[in-house]
Amino acid sequence: MLFTEAAGKARNLPDNPYLTGLHTPMTEELTLRDLPVTGVIPAALTGRYLRMGPNPMAPNPDKHHWFAGDGMIHGLRLEGGRALWYRNRWIRSDAVAKALDEPRTPGPRHLFDTVNTNVVGHAGKVLGVVEAGSTPVEIGDTLETLRYTDFSQTLKGGFTAHPHVDPLTGEMLGICYDASKWRSLRYVALSPEGRIRREVRIPVRHGPMIHDFAFTRRFAIILDLPVTFSLTAAITGHHFPYRWNGTHPARIGLLPREGKAGEITWLPVDPCFIFHAANAYDAADGTVVLDVVVHDKMFWRRTSGPDSERCAFERWILDPAAGTVERIVIDPTPQEFPRQDERRLGQAYRYAYTMGLVDPFLGTCLFKHDLVEGGRLTHDFGPGRHPCEFVFVPAHPQAGEDEGWLIGFVIDAAALTTDLVILDARRFEAVPVASIHLPHIVPPGFHGNWIAGAD
């Protein structure tokens, strides 16, 4: 049985590559129960798959940028081999709460309160996060926005869209920046109990956009690259005021995990841009291995979203002693959203999973890269079917590195529907283990995670 509840009103949206087609924002909040399934959902999967993305309520097509829309969280609850529910909910920023005639969400704000990029679990809470100046939001069991948080007054500014948990220490680490502070970044370490234990202010120039970072046992890795704050874009009313800046020197910073800003080793690199790192680790010879998706340029000709001409999956060998970066192309095929078994973050690992990419940032297939033996496998979902980012979920706590499932949304452009697809990571090219069917398009968004556990 499929049960539906809906709230909200339909609106006509103007022409924009990130406001039309598969990117058309949803106009309702839905609750769908007892979802139809093809295949068998693994009984071990008890929890919620959550994914965040922008979903503007009243966009200006001339100024709209994909990264700047009101946040919306999508989630499915799996338990006992069943898909109990799907929900989508706007994050209740001040603007959204006002539009929906609801009370203001409690909690401390910073520069702004639109949260639209990622959803993570830490210290027993589920957090919606974004970069450049907002505090995180706490998300409830049924995707309601509970409150904004500054981690008991220990967060001194905005947070990051890409925090990562070190599996060896339990700390959540991140590189944070505020759009209003062009001359500094902050490296933060959030304790397993959910308080900022350590903050390092890092001097920079021009206000660089730093979407992601990586770490090893020794270092936090800072991606200081030539996309920086644009005063011109801000003055002319663009909600996303970052542009390619050819005068900004591209460099990679190695900050000792317990060191100070003056101890950073900066390594120059050719101009390029990185949204996402797959992983990094310390090599036996003293170098650092960093695997990243590299774009030739970014935000240099389009004001509505990503606009690189080339991107590739690369391995960078960072040599702090020689002050050099060696770039090795793993795969020149356009791809994005690299993920891995997060139990291996900061350590040597074997497998990375990426999404094949076409403009405007739509998925074509999934790749599984073997970084030890070499080569890749491809999972093709069929004509007109577009995968989003997939996350890896281990089959059990002692599972091997690819012993588990890959979970993510796949949009069917012809049917105007979406499936949550579950793949067996060890039988990567085989038919899905299960597909959970949604009767609408979930617009391509950004990031999410599997949050294990019962309600």
N, C-alpha and C positions, 0 to 999 in steps of 0.2 A: 504493500500500500504506500502511496506517495501523498504525504500531507503537506500543505503549503500555507504559510502565513506571509503576508506582504505588507509593507509600509512604505509610503512615499508616493510621489507623483511623477509621471513621465514628462520629460522635457525634450524639446528639439535642440540638438547641438549643432554648432556651426562646423564648417569644413576645416579639418586640421588632421595631419597624419596621425596624431596621438589623441584625437577626439572622434575618429570615424573608423569604420571597418571593424576589425577585431579589437581595436583599442577603444571602441565606443564605451564610455562610462556606463556602469549600471545605474539605474534610477530608482531601485527599490531595495529595501532590506528584506531578505527572504529567510524563512525557516522551512526546510524540507526534511521530512522524517522518513525513516525506513526506505533508504535509497536502493534502487535496483542495481544488481551486481551481475556482471558476467565473470565466470571463474569463481575462485574461492579465496576469500580474504584470509591470510594466515592467522591462525588463532592466537599466535604470540603477539600480534599487533593490537595492543590495548592502549589507546591514547588518542591524541588529536593531531592531525596534520593541519598546520596553520600557515597562511601565506599573506603577506602584506603587499599593498601596491597603492598607487595614486588613483583616486576616483573623484575628479572635481565635480562639485555640485553646480557651480555657475561659472564656467571658464570663460575667459576672454580669448578668442581664437588668435588674435594678433599678438598677444603677449604670452600665451600659455606655453609652458614647457612641461614635458612629460614628468620630470622629477618634482614638480611643484604642486601637484594637485592634492586636494583633501585626501587623507588616508582612509583606506578601507581594508579591513581584515576579513579573510575568508577562512573557513575551517570546516573540517569533517571529523566527526567522532566515530572511531572504530572500536568495537569490543565484541568478543565472542564470535568472531567471523561475520559480524554484521556492520553495516554502515548506518549508525543510529540517526545521525542528522548532519545536515549542511546548514551553515549560517554565513551570512555576510553582514558586517556592521561597519558603519563609518566610525572612525575615531572621533570622539566628541571634543574637538577643539572648540575654542570660543565661537568661531564662525559657524561651525556645524551645529553646535548646541543652539545657537541663536536661530539658525535656519529651521531647525526642527522644533523650536519653541520648548526647549528643555532647560533644566537648571544647569548652571556652569559647573563643569567638572572641577572637583577640588584638587589642590596640590600646587606646588611651586612651578612657575614658568621661568623661562630665561628670555631669549631674543624673540621667539615665536613659539607657537604650540601646534603646528601642523606636523603630525608624525605619520610617515607614509612608506617606510622603506623596508623594515625588517622586523621579525618577531622572534624572540629568543627566550629560553628558560634559564633562570639562575636564582639560586638561594630560595628555592621553593616558590618563585613567582614567575609569571609570564610577562615579558616586557615588550612593548612596541617601541622601536627606536628609529631615529633619523639623525643625520649629521648637520653641522653648520650652526647649531645654536639652541635646539630645543632640549628640554629635559625629557626622559622617557615617560611612557605611560604604563601603568599596570593594567593587565587585561584579565577579565574574569573568566570563569569556567564556560560561560555561554557567549563569550566574545564581547561582553559589555566593557566600556571604558570605565575603570574604577577610579583612578586618580593619577595625577602627575607625581613624579617622585624625583628627589635629588639625593636619594640613598641616605636618608636621615641627616640631611644638611652637609654631607661630605663631598658632594659634586659641586665644584666651583665653576660652573659654566654649562654649556651644552654637552651632550654625549656624542656618541659615534653611531653610524648606521651599521658598522661591522665589528662589533666586539667578538672576541674569540676566547673560549675557555681553554686554558692550559690543562690537559688531562692529568698531568703529573702533579700539579699544585692545587687544582680546583679554582684558581683565580680566573676572573674574566678580565681580559686585557683589551686596550683600545687606544687609538690615536684620535683625539678630539680636536676640533677647531670651531671657532665662532666667526661668522661672517663679518662681524663688526671689529674683529681684532686681526689685522692683516700681518702683524709682526710676530705672532707666536702660535704654536700648537701646544697641546698637552698630551703627554703619555700618561695613562691612568691604569692602575691595577685595582680591581674590585675584589674584595675578599670573598671566600666561599660563603660568608655570612651576609654579604650584600652591602658592604661599606667600602668607600674608597680608602685603600690602605696606603697608596703611593701615587703621587702626581709629580711629573717633571715638565716644566715649561721649556719649550724648545724654540729658540729664535729662528725666524724665517723672514723672507721678503715677499711682498706682493699679495699675501693672503692666498696660498695655494689650496685648491680643493684636494682633499685626501679621503677618498671613499673607503678604502680598505687598507690593511696592513698585514704583516706576517710576523712571526716570532720564531725563535729557536730557544734552546736551553740557555744560550748566552746572550742573545740580542733581541731587541724589538727593532723591526725594520721599517724605516720611514720612507715613503714614496713621495718625494718632493719634486713634482713634475709640472710642465708648463701649462696647466689650466689654473687660472688665478681669478681672484675677484675683479670684476669689471665695473668701475664706477659709472661708466657710460651706460652700461646695460641697466644698472640699478636706477639711475636718474631717469631713464626713458621708460621706466615702469615694468621692466621684465622681472618676473617673480624668481627666475633663476639667473642671478647676475654673475655667472662664471663663463669665461671665454678663453680660447687658446691665446697664450702670451709668449710669442717667440723671443722676448727679451729675458724671460725667466730661465736661469740655468737649471737644467735637469740634473738631479742628483739623488742618490740613495744613501740613507743614513743608517748606521749600525749603532744603536744605543745599548750599552750594557744594561741588562735587565735591572740591576740595582745601582746603576751609575747615574751620573749627572749629565746635564746637557753639554757641558764642556768636554765630556769624554766621548762624544759621538764621533765616529769615523765617517766622513762624507766621501762618497765615491761618485765621480762624474759619469754621466751616461748620455748617449745621444738623445736628442729631444724625442719624446714619445709620451703616451699616456697609458696608465693602467687603472682600470676600475677594480679588478679582482685578482687576488693571489690564490693559488691552489694550496700551497704549503711551503714551508722552508725548514731547513735543518742544518746543523753543524756537520761539516765533513771532517774526516780524520786528519786531513792535511792543513787544517786551520781555516779553510775557506768556508763560505756559507752558500748552500744551494737554495735558490729561490725560484719557484715555478709560478709563472704569471701569464695572463692573457694581455698582449701588448697591442695597442692601437697606434697607428702612425701619427695621427692628430686627433683632436677632439674639440667640439664646439667652436669650429672655425668658419663654418659656412651655413649652418642651420641654427635657428634660435628656438626650435621646438623639441629637439632631442639629439641623441648621439648621431655623429656624422663622419666617422672615420672612413677612409678609403680602403684601408687594409688592416687586418688584425690577425694575429697568430698566437698559438700556444708556444711559449718559450721557456727554456731553463737558463737562468742567469747564475753564473758563478761569481760570487762577490769575494774579492780577496782584500781583506783589511790591511794586510802587510804591504802589498804592492799598490793598493789604492786603485784597483781596476775592477771592471765588470766585463766578463765574457758572456756574450749572448749566443745561445744555441737554439735554433728553431726545432722544437719537437714536432710540430704539425702546422703547416702554413694555412690550413683550411680555416676560414672565418668561424669563430666559436666564442662562446662566453659562458658565464655562470659556472666556473669550475667548483666542484665539490669533491670531497674525499671522506674516508672514514675518519671522523673527528677524534677518535681515540688515538690517532697518529699525528695530530697537530703538533708542530714543533719538533718532530722526529722523522727519521728516515721512513719512507713509505713506498708503496708500489703502485697503487691504482689511483687515477684521477678520472672524474666523470665530467664531461662538458656538454653544452648544448650547441649544435650546429646553428649557424646564424645567417639570416638574410635581413636586409633593410625592410621596414623600420624596426629592427631589433626583435624579429620573430624567429622562433625556433624552427629548424628543419628536421632534426634527428638528434639522437644522443650518441656520444662517443664514450668509449671506455679505453683509457690509455694505460698500457702496461709500461711503467717507467723503469722497470728493471730489465725485462726481456726485450722491450721495444714493441712497437706495433700498436694498433688500435682495432677495436671492434666497433660496429655501428648498429644501432637499433633504429630502424625506419618504421614510423608509425603508419605509413601509408599516405596516398595523395591527399593534399589539402588538410593534413592533420599536423598541428604545430605544438610541439612540446614546450613547456616552460622549464624553469630550473627544477632539477630533481635532487632530492636529498637521500643520503645513504643511512639506513637503519640496521644496525647489527642484529642478527638473529637471536643472540643471547650474549651475556656479558663476556664470555670467553671465546666468542666467535672469531674465525679468521678474518683477515682484512677485507675480503670480498664475500664473506659468508653473511648474507643478509639480503635486504630489499632496497630497491630504489623507488622512491615515491614522488610523484609530481603530477601537475595538471597537463592535459593534452586537449587543445581546442580543435574541434572539427569545423572548418570554415564553411563547408557546404551544408551541414546539418544545423549549424548555429548552436551547437551543444559543447559540453566539456566533460571529459572523464578524469577522475583521479585514478591514475594508472599505477599499479604495483608490479615491478619487474624483479625477477630473481637475478641478483648481481652476478652470480656464477654462471647463469644461463642467459647471458645478456642479450643475445640475438633471438632468443626464443619468444614465443607469444607471451603476453603478460600473464602473470599469475592471477591477477584480478583487475577489472575495470569497473569503477563505481560511476554511475551515470548521473549527470546533472542536465536538466532540460534547458540550459541557457549558456551563454558564453561568459566565462570568468575572464575578464580582460587580462592580457599579459601584464604581469606586475613584476615585482622585484624578488624579494627573498622570504624564505620561511624555514620552518623546522618541524621536526616531529617532537611532540611533547608527550612522553610516555606517562602512563599511569591512569588509574580510574578517577572518575569525578570525585 
